[in-house]
Amino acid sequence: MGYGHTGEVNGVPVEPGMTITQATADDELAKDVQTAEQLVANLVEVVLTPNQFAALVSFEYNTGALASTPGLMLINGRQFETAWDQHLCLYVQDANGTVLPGLVRRRAAEKALFFSP
């Protein structure tokens, strides 16, 4: 639904096949991104560049896993390469454990953004 929003929209549970307007989808996306931004800001204890922050927001928005990954401790320890290579880049599977090429590309793009100047 929309841009991958789950949960509820206007008090109605999101279900397969549900449709919404473009305006509603845009509103939900903005709220979801704001939530991800707040979470990253609250969890990360080191100063990040704007690109590092954006990459982690993208990761959190897509996975919802930043708080639970050991990569967060490594990020906060400024061990950025290890965090990405040993933890964050592993979030490429669906619920059945199948590696999805789209998620492989997304994690690679997030990592590239994180390490870009």
C-alpha positions, 0 to 999 in steps of 0.5 A: 500500500502506498510506499510500503506503509503497514499498520493503519491508515486513518484508523483502518488496518492495512490489508492486501489489495487496499487502495488509497489516494496519492495524497494519502500515500504521500502523507503516510510516507512523510510520517513514516520517514519522520518516525525513522528520522527520529529513531535514528537521531535518538539511537545514534550517539555519534555525529553523522554526516547528512549522507550517513544519517540519510542512509541509516534513515533509509535502512530503518524505514525499510527494515525497522531493525536499527535498534535491534541490530548489533550494527548499531553498537558498531556505528556508535563505536565509529566502526562503520565498515564493520557495521555495514559489512557484518550486519546492515548489509545482511538485511536482504531476505524476505520473511521466508529467508529468500534473498531478494535482489532488490534488497541486495541493491538497496543495501548496497545503495545505502552503504554507498550513500553512507560512505559518500562525501 
